Amino acid sequence: MESSIDAPAVSHYNPGGQARLLLVCEHASNYIPPQLEQLQLADDVLQSHVAMDIGALDLARQISDRLDAPLVSSTVSRLVYDCNRSFDTHEAIPEQSEVYRIPGNCDLSVPQMIERYKTYYLPFESAISERLVQFTGAPLIVTIHSFTPIYQGIERELDIGIISDQDSRLGDQMLKLAQRDCGLRVASNQPYGPADQVTHTLQVHGMEKGLLNTMLEVKNDWLAGFEQCAKMASILAALISDSAATFGYDIPLRNHDAGRA
């Protein structure tokens, strides 16, 4: 049986944030606990988008600063356990990601898979649930992701994807404002959608609890440096703030200089 994790499976940023908004970053890290021996993967694979959403955590933290919103993020690679997937799917502990076989995930026993679930997913899921009940009034949920510009040899002609499941109210409003105001290529349910099983967090913590929710996907070359990331954070923070206002939420923008260090 695999050893237990050597660090907390979940991280909180700006936990005292006053906005009625919870930000979530499920694929924030490429960290593999030492006992898993890098899942027998080469270093270059672990530094790629296969192991994490590159730039997503920096983007989420900058949005958190601009909106004074709490952020919950996972601290382990999605190759260890994908916290945006249901346990009953193969993608939760993937044996293959794009062209890469994940040797350390192959031939796991059921007890080993359950241990991964208990060690890495349950603390993350519980942290979100516990944070949601601390809000006064129903909060919004926005999850932050990034995607690679080229996938399986094909260039993606998209800058921002706004992903929704059956409750698309918030996503639809954000799409409308983004297409009108931000001057970027924005689309609904691209480059992924519900059929790709990427809306687990939205389903469990948004739809099942009756909370407005959406998922943001940003092309990761927009997040390559501090200035680019800051620009995208400003665009998305304004988009969240303006969209929230149409539903009666007051989530004002703060001067980014007032953010956390």
TIKE-241267 format. One record per residue: y, z, x of N, C-alpha, C in turn; residue number from 1; residue in three letters. Coordinates in steps of 0.2 Angstrom, whole numbers, plus 2048, in hexadecimal, padded with zeros to 3 digits. Each point is the difference from the previous one (the first is absolute). Example, Ala and Ser with C-alpha at 12.3 -4.5 7.8 and 13.67 -1.06 7.14 Angstrom:
// TIKE-241267
REC  n.py  n.pz  n.px  ca.py  ca.pz  ca.px  c.py  c.pz  c.px    k    r
REC   7E4   827   842    806    800    7FC   806   800   804    1  ala
REC   805   7FC   7FE    806    801    804   805   803   7FC    2  ser
***
This chain:
// TIKE-241267
REC  n.py  n.pz  n.px  ca.py  ca.pz  ca.px  c.py  c.pz  c.px    k    r
REC   7FA   800   804    806    800    7FC   806   800   804    1  met
REC   805   7FC   7FE    806    800    804   804   807   800    2  glu
REC   803   801   806    804    806    800   806   800   7FC    3  ser
REC   803   806   7FE    806    800    7FC   806   7FD   804    4  ser
REC   806   7FF   7FC    806    7FD    803   803   805   805    5  ile
REC   803   7FE   805    804    804    805   807   801   7FE    6  asp
REC   802   7FD   7FB    807    801    7FE   801   7FF   7F9    7  ala
REC   805   803   7FD    801    7FF    7F8   800   7F8   7FE    8  pro
REC   7FD   7FF   7FB    7FF    7F9    7FD   806   7FD   7FD    9  ala
REC   805   804   7FF    806    7FE    7FC   806   803   803   10  val
REC   806   7FC   800    806    802    802   805   800   7FB   11  ser
REC   805   805   800    805    801    7FC   807   7FE   804   12  his
REC   804   7FC   7FD    807    7FF    803   805   801   7FA   13  tyr
REC   805   803   802    806    802    7FC   7FD   804   7F9   14  asn
REC   7FB   805   801    7FD    803    7FA   805   803   7FB   15  pro
REC   806   802   803    805    803    7FB   805   7FA   7FD   16  gly
REC   7FE   7FA   801    804    7FB    7FD   802   801   7F9   17  gly
REC   806   7FE   7FE    802    802    7F9   7FF   7FA   7FB   18  gln
REC   7FF   7FA   802    7FF    7FB    7FC   7FA   800   7FB   19  ala
REC   801   7FE   7FA    7FA    800    7FC   7FC   7FA   801   20  arg
REC   7FD   800   806    7FC    7FA    803   7FC   803   805   21  leu
REC   7F9   7FD   800    7FB    802    805   7FF   7F9   803   22  leu
REC   801   800   807    7FE    7FB    804   7F9   801   803   23  leu
REC   7FC   7FB   800    7F9    801    803   7FE   7FA   805   24  val
REC   7FD   802   806    7FE    7FB    805   7F9   801   802   25  cys
REC   7FC   7FD   7FD    7F8    801    801   7FE   7FD   806   26  glu
REC   803   7FB   803    7FE    7FD    806   804   801   806   27  his
REC   803   806   801    805    801    804   7FE   801   808   28  ala
REC   7FA   801   801    7FD    802    807   7FA   7FC   802   29  ser
REC   800   7FF   806    7FA    7FC    803   7FB   806   804   30  asn
REC   802   806   7FF    7FC    805    803   7F9   801   7FE   31  tyr
REC   7FB   800   805    7F9    801    7FF   7FE   807   803   32  ile
REC   7FE   804   7FD    7FE    807    803   7FB   7FF   805   33  pro
REC   801   804   806    7FB    7FE    806   7F9   800   7FE   34  pro
REC   7FE   804   7FC    7F8    801    7FF   7FE   7F9   7FD   35  gln
REC   804   7FC   7FD    7FE    7F9    7FE   800   7FB   805   36  leu
REC   802   801   806    7FF    7FC    806   803   7F9   7FE   37  glu
REC   806   800   7FE    804    7FA    7FE   7FC   7FB   7FC   38  gln
REC   7FB   803   7FC    7FC    7FC    7FC   7FD   7FA   804   39  leu
REC   800   801   806    7FD    7FB    805   804   7F9   800   40  gln
REC   806   801   7FF    805    7FA    800   804   800   806   41  leu
REC   802   7FA   802    804    7FF    806   808   802   7FE   42  ala
REC   803   802   805    807    802    800   805   7FC   7FC   43  asp
REC   7FF   7F9   801    804    7FB    7FD   7FF   800   7F9   44  asp
REC   7FA   801   7FD    7FF    800    7F9   803   806   7FD   45  val
REC   800   806   803    803    806    7FE   808   800   800   46  leu
REC   802   7FB   804    808    800    800   802   7FA   7FB   47  gln
REC   7FC   7FD   7FD    801    7FB    7FB   801   802   7F9   48  ser
REC   802   7FB   7FB    801    802    7F9   7F9   802   7FD   49  his
REC   7FA   7FE   804    7FA    802    7FD   7FF   807   7FF   50  val
REC   803   804   805    7FF    807    800   806   804   7FC   51  ala
REC   805   7FD   7FF    806    803    7FC   805   7FB   7FE   52  met
REC   804   802   7FC    806    7FC    7FD   806   801   805   53  asp
REC   800   7FB   805    805    801    805   807   801   7FE   54  ile
REC   804   805   802    807    801    7FE   801   803   7F9   55  gly
REC   7FA   801   7FC    801    803    7FA   802   807   800   56  ala
REC   7FE   804   804    802    807    800   808   801   802   57  leu
REC   802   7FC   805    807    800    802   804   7FE   7FA   58  asp
REC   7FE   7FB   7FD    804    7FD    7FA   800   806   7FA   59  leu
REC   7FA   803   7FF    800    805    7FB   804   806   801   60  ala
REC   801   802   807    804    805    802   807   7FF   7FF   61  arg
REC   802   7FA   802    807    7FE    7FF   802   7FF   7F9   62  gln
REC   7FC   7FE   7FB    801    800    7F9   801   807   7FE   63  ile
REC   7FB   804   802    801    807    7FE   806   803   802   64  ser
REC   803   7FF   806    806    802    802   806   7FE   7FC   65  asp
REC   800   7F9   7FE    805    7FD    7FC   800   803   7F9   66  arg
REC   7FA   802   7FD    800    802    7F9   7FF   807   7FF   67  leu
REC   7FF   804   806    7FE    807    800   7FA   801   7FC   68  asp
REC   7FB   7FC   801    7FA    801    7FC   7FA   802   805   69  ala
REC   7FC   805   7FD    7FA    802    804   7FB   7FA   801   70  pro
REC   7FC   800   806    7FC    7FB    802   7F9   804   802   71  leu
REC   7FB   7FD   7FD    7F9    802    802   7FC   7FA   803   72  val
REC   7FD   801   806    7FD    7FB    804   7F9   802   803   73  ser
REC   7FC   7FC   800    7F9    801    804   801   800   807   74  ser
REC   7FC   804   804    801    801    807   7FA   7FC   804   75  thr
REC   7FC   7FD   7FC    7FA    7FD    803   800   7F8   7FE   76  val
REC   7FD   7FC   804    7FF    7F9    7FF   7FC   7FF   7FA   77  ser
REC   802   7FA   7FC    7FD    7FE    7FA   7F9   7FE   802   78  arg
REC   7FE   7FF   807    7F9    7FE    801   7FC   806   800   79  leu
REC   803   806   801    7FC    807    7FF   7FF   801   7F9   80  val
REC   805   800   7FC    7FF    800    7F9   807   7FD   7FD   81  tyr
REC   7FF   7FB   7FB    806    7FD    7FD   802   804   7FA   82  asp
REC   806   804   801    802    805    7FB   803   7FC   7FA   83  cys
REC   800   7F9   800    802    7FC    7FA   7FA   7FD   7FD   84  asn
REC   7FA   802   801    7FA    7FE    7FD   7FC   805   7FD   85  arg
REC   7FD   7FE   7FA    7FB    805    7FD   7FA   800   804   86  ser
REC   7FD   806   800    7FA    802    804   7FA   7FB   7FF   87  phe
REC   800   7FD   7F9    7FA    7FC    7FE   801   7F9   802   88  asp
REC   805   7FE   805    801    7F9    802   7FE   800   807   89  thr
REC   7FE   7FA   802    7FE    7FF    807   806   801   805   90  his
REC   806   7FE   7FD    806    800    804   802   807   802   91  glu
REC   7FE   805   7FD    802    807    802   7FE   802   807   92  ala
REC   7FA   7FE   802    7FE    801    807   7FD   7F9   802   93  ile
REC   805   7FB   802    7FE    7F9    801   7FB   7FF   806   94  pro
REC   7FB   7FC   7FF    7FC    7FE    805   802   7FA   804   95  glu
REC   805   7FC   7FC    803    7FA    802   807   800   7FE   96  gln
REC   805   7FE   805    807    7FF    7FE   802   7FA   803   97  ser
REC   802   7FB   7FC    801    7F9    802   7FA   7FD   804   98  glu
REC   801   7FE   806    7FB    7FE    804   7FD   805   804   99  val
REC   802   806   800    7FD    806    804   7FB   804   7FD  100  tyr
REC   7FA   800   803    7FB    805    7FE   802   807   802  101  arg
REC   7FF   805   7FC    802    807    802   7F9   804   801  102  ile
REC   7FE   800   807    7F9    803    801   7FF   807   7FE  103  pro
REC   806   804   801    7FF    807    7FE   800   801   7F9  104  gly
REC   801   7FB   7FC    7FF    801    7F9   7FA   7FD   7FD  105  asn
REC   7FC   7FD   804    7FA    7FD    7FE   7FA   805   800  106  cys
REC   7FC   7FF   7FB    7FA    804    7FF   801   808   7FF  107  asp
REC   806   801   7FD    801    808    7FF   7FB   802   7FA  108  leu
REC   7FE   806   801    7FC    803    7FA   805   802   7FB  109  ser
REC   7FD   801   7FA    804    803    7FA   804   807   802  110  val
REC   7FC   804   803    804    807    802   806   7FE   805  111  pro
REC   7FF   7FC   805    805    7FE    804   806   7FD   7FC  112  gln
REC   7FF   7FC   7FC    805    7FD    7FC   804   805   7FC  113  met
REC   7FC   805   7FD    803    805    7FC   804   805   804  114  ile
REC   7FE   801   806    804    804    805   806   7FD   801  115  glu
REC   800   7F9   801    807    7FD    802   804   801   7FA  116  arg
REC   7FE   7FF   7FA    803    800    7F9   804   807   800  117  tyr
REC   7FC   805   801    802    807    7FF   805   802   806  118  lys
REC   7FF   7FD   806    804    802    805   807   7FD   801  119  thr
REC   800   7F9   7FE    806    7FC    801   803   7FE   7F9  120  tyr
REC   7FC   7FF   7FB    803    7FE    7FA   803   806   7FB  121  tyr
REC   7FB   804   7FF    802    806    7FB   806   804   802  122  leu
REC   801   801   807    807    804    801   806   7FC   7FF  123  pro
REC   7FF   7F9   801    806    7FB    7FF   801   800   7F8  124  phe
REC   7FB   7FF   7FC    800    800    7F9   803   806   7FD  125  glu
REC   7FE   806   803    802    806    7FD   807   801   802  126  ser
REC   803   7FE   806    807    801    802   804   7FC   7FB  127  ala
REC   7FE   7FA   7FE    804    7FC    7FB   800   804   7FA  128  ile
REC   7FB   802   7FD    7FF    804    7FA   805   806   800  129  ser
REC   7FF   804   805    804    806    801   807   7FF   800  130  glu
REC   802   7FA   803    807    7FF    801   803   7FE   7F9  131  arg
REC   7FC   7FC   7FD    803    7FD    7F9   801   806   7FB  132  leu
REC   7FC   805   800    802    805    7FB   806   805   802  133  val
REC   802   7FF   806    806    804    802   807   7FD   7FE  134  gln
REC   800   7F9   7FD    806    7FD    7FE   802   803   7F9  135  phe
REC   806   800   7FF    803    802    7FA   801   7FA   7FC  136  thr
REC   7FC   7FE   7FB    800    7FA    7FD   7FC   7FB   803  137  gly
REC   7FE   7FB   7FD    7FB    7FB    802   803   7FC   806  138  ala
REC   7FD   800   806    803    7FC    805   7FD   7F8   800  139  pro
REC   803   7FC   804    7FE    7F9    802   7FB   801   806  140  leu
REC   7FB   7FB   800    7FC    800    806   801   7F9   803  141  ile
REC   801   800   806    801    7F9    804   7FC   801   806  142  val
REC   7FB   7FB   801    7FC    800    806   802   7FB   805  143  thr
REC   800   801   806    803    7FC    805   7FB   7FD   805  144  ile
REC   800   7F9   800    7FB    7FD    804   803   7FA   804  145  his
REC   7FC   7FD   805    803    7FA    804   7FA   7FC   800  146  ser
REC   801   7F9   801    7FB    7FB    801   802   7FC   806  147  phe
REC   7FA   7FD   802    801    7FB    806   803   7F9   7FE  148  thr
REC   804   7FD   804    803    7FA    7FE   7FB   7FA   800  149  pro
REC   7FA   801   804    7FB    7FB    800   7FA   803   7FE  150  ile
REC   7FC   7FE   7FB    7FA    803    7FE   7FB   7FA   800  151  tyr
REC   7FA   801   804    7FB    7FB    800   803   7F9   802  152  gln
REC   804   800   804    803    7FA    803   805   7FD   7FB  153  gly
REC   802   803   7FB    805    7FD    7FB   806   804   800  154  ile
REC   806   7FD   800    806    803    800   802   802   7F9  155  glu
REC   802   806   7FF    802    803    7FA   808   7FE   7FF  156  arg
REC   802   7FD   7FB    807    7FE    7FF   802   805   7FB  157  glu
REC   801   806   802    802    806    7FC   803   805   805  158  leu
REC   806   803   7FD    802    806    804   7FF   807   7FD  159  asp
REC   800   800   7F9    7FF    806    7FD   7FB   7FF   7FA  160  ile
REC   7FB   804   7FF    7FC    800    7FA   801   806   7FC  161  gly
REC   800   7FF   7FA    801    806    7FB   7F9   800   7FC  162  ile
REC   7FC   805   801    7FA    800    7FD   7FF   805   7FA  163  ile
REC   7FE   7FE   7FB    7FF    804    7FA   7F9   7FF   7FD  164  ser
REC   7FD   805   7FC    7FA    800    7FC   802   7FF   7F9  165  asp
REC   7FD   803   7FB    801    7FE    7F9   807   803   7FE  166  gln
REC   803   805   803    807    802    7FF   804   7FD   805  167  asp
REC   804   7FB   7FE    804    7FC    805   807   801   7FF  168  ser
REC   802   805   7FC    807    801    7FE   805   801   806  169  arg
REC   7FE   804   804    804    801    806   800   7FA   805  170  leu
REC   7FA   7FD   801    7FF    7FB    804   804   7FA   7FD  171  gly
REC   800   7FF   7FA    803    7FA    7FD   808   800   801  172  asp
REC   802   806   7FF    808    801    801   802   7FF   807  173  gln
REC   7FC   803   805    801    7FF    807   800   7F9   802  174  met
REC   7FB   7FC   7FD    7FF    7F9    802   807   7FC   7FD  175  leu
REC   802   802   7FA    806    7FD    7FD   806   801   805  176  lys
REC   801   806   802    806    801    804   7FF   7FD   807  177  leu
REC   7FA   801   802    7FF    7FD    807   801   7F9   801  178  ala
REC   7FE   7FC   7FB    800    7F9    800   808   7FE   7FF  179  gln
REC   803   804   7FC    808    7FF    7FF   804   801   806  180  arg
REC   7FE   806   803    805    803    805   7FF   800   807  181  asp
REC   7F9   800   802    7FF    801    807   7FF   7FA   805  182  cys
REC   800   7FA   7FD    800    7FA    804   7F9   7FF   804  183  gly
REC   7FB   804   7FE    7FA    7FF    804   7FA   7FD   7FB  184  leu
REC   7FB   7FE   803    7FA    7FD    7FC   7FC   806   7FD  185  arg
REC   801   801   7FA    7FD    806    7FC   7FB   7FD   7FB  186  val
REC   7FA   803   7FF    7FC    7FE    7FB   7FC   806   7FD  187  ala
REC   7FD   7FF   7FA    7FC    805    7FD   7F9   7FF   802  188  ser
REC   7FD   806   801    7F9    800    801   7FE   7FB   806  189  asn
REC   804   800   805    7FE    7FC    806   802   804   806  190  gln
REC   7FD   800   806    7FA    7FB    801   7F9   803   7FD  191  pro
REC   801   806   7FD    7FA    803    7FD   802   802   7F8  192  tyr
REC   7FB   801   7FC    801    802    7FA   7FA   804   7FD  193  gly
REC   800   802   7FA    7FB    805    7FD   7F9   7FD   801  194  pro
REC   7FF   7FA   800    7F9    7FD    801   7FE   801   807  195  ala
REC   804   802   805    7FE    801    807   7FF   808   801  196  asp
REC   800   804   7FA    7FF    807    800   804   804   805  197  gln
REC   807   7FE   800    805    803    804   804   805   7FC  198  val
REC   7FE   801   7FA    805    804    7FB   7FD   807   7FF  199  thr
REC   7FB   803   804    7FD    806    7FF   805   806   7FF  200  his
REC   805   800   805    804    806    7FF   805   7FF   7FA  201  thr
REC   802   7FA   7FE    804    7FF    7FA   7FC   802   7FA  202  leu
REC   7F9   7FE   800    7FC    802    7FA   7FF   807   7FF  203  gln
REC   7FE   804   806    7FF    807    7FF   806   804   7FF  204  val
REC   805   7FF   804    806    804    800   806   7FE   7FC  205  his
REC   800   7F9   7FE    805    7FE    7FC   7FE   7FE   7F9  206  gly
REC   7FB   7FC   7FF    7FE    7FE    7F9   7FD   805   7FC  207  met
REC   7FB   804   803    7FC    805    7FD   805   806   7FE  208  glu
REC   805   801   804    805    805    7FE   806   7FE   7FC  209  lys
REC   800   7F9   7FF    806    7FE    7FC   806   7FF   804  210  gly
REC   800   7FF   806    806    800    804   802   7F9   802  211  leu
REC   806   7FE   800    802    7FA    803   7FE   7FF   807  212  leu
REC   7FD   7FA   802    7FE    7FF    806   800   7F9   803  213  asn
REC   800   7FF   806    7FF    7F9    803   7FE   801   807  214  thr
REC   7FE   7FB   803    7FE    7FF    807   804   7FB   804  215  met
REC   803   801   806    804    7FC    803   7FC   7FD   807  216  leu
REC   800   7FA   801    7FD    7FD    805   805   7FC   804  217  glu
REC   801   801   807    805    7FD    804   7FD   7FD   805  218  val
REC   802   7F9   802    7FD    7FD    805   802   803   807  219  lys
REC   7FB   802   804    802    805    805   804   7FD   806  220  asn
REC   802   7F9   800    804    7FE    805   808   802   7FE  221  asp
REC   801   803   7FA    806    803    7FE   801   807   803  222  trp
REC   7FA   803   802    800    807    802   7FF   800   808  223  leu
REC   801   7FB   804    7FE    800    807   805   804   804  224  ala
REC   806   801   7FE    804    804    804   804   805   7FC  225  gly
REC   804   805   803    804    805    7FC   805   7FC   7FB  226  phe
REC   804   7FC   803    805    7FD    7FC   7FD   7FC   7FA  227  glu
REC   7FB   7FC   801    7FD    7FC    7FB   7FD   805   7FA  228  gln
REC   7FC   805   803    7FE    805    7FB   805   803   7FC  229  cys
REC   806   802   803    805    803    7FD   803   7FC   7FB  230  ala
REC   801   7F9   801    802    7FB    7FB   7FC   800   7FA  231  lys
REC   7F9   800   801    7FC    7FF    7FB   800   807   7FC  232  met
REC   800   805   803    800    807    7FD   806   800   7FB  233  ala
REC   806   7FE   802    806    800    7FC   7FF   7FB   7FA  234  ser
REC   7FD   7FA   801    7FF    7FC    7FA   7FC   803   7FB  235  ile
REC   7FA   803   803    7FB    803    7FB   803   806   7FD  236  leu
REC   803   804   803    803    806    7FD   805   7FF   7FB  237  ala
REC   804   7FB   801    805    7FE    7FB   7FC   7FD   7FA  238  ala
REC   7FB   7FC   801    7FC    7FD    7FB   7FC   806   7FC  239  leu
REC   7FE   805   803    7FD    805    7FC   805   804   7FC  240  ile
REC   805   801   803    806    804    7FD   802   7FC   7FA  241  ser
REC   802   7FA   800    802    7FC    7FB   7FB   7FF   7FA  242  asp
REC   7FA   7FF   802    7FB    7FF    7FB   7FE   807   7FD  243  ser
REC   800   805   803    7FF    807    7FD   806   801   7FB  244  ala
REC   806   7FE   801    806    802    7FC   7FE   7FD   7F9  245  ala
REC   7FD   7FA   800    7FF    7FD    7F9   7FB   804   7FC  246  thr
REC   7FD   804   803    7FB    805    7FC   803   807   7FF  247  phe
REC   806   800   802    803    807    7FF   800   805   806  248  gly
REC   7FD   7FD   806    800    805    806   806   7FF   804  249  tyr
REC   802   806   802    806    800    805   7FD   801   807  250  asp
REC   800   7FB   804    7FD    800    807   805   7FD   804  251  ile
REC   806   804   802    805    7FC    803   7FE   7FF   808  252  pro
REC   803   7FB   802    800    7FE    808   804   805   804  253  leu
REC   7FD   802   805    804    805    805   801   7FB   806  254  arg
REC   806   802   803    802    7FD    806   7FA   801   805  255  asn
REC   7FD   7FB   804    7FB    801    804   801   804   805  256  his
REC   806   801   802    802    805    806   7FE   807   7FD  257  asp
REC   7FF   801   7FA    7FF    807    7FD   7F8   801   800  258  ala
REC   7FC   7FB   802    7F9    801    800   7FE   805   805  259  gly
REC   7F9   801   800    7FD    805    805   7FF   7FD   807  260  arg
REC   800   804   805    800    7FD    807   7F9   7FE   801  261  ala
***
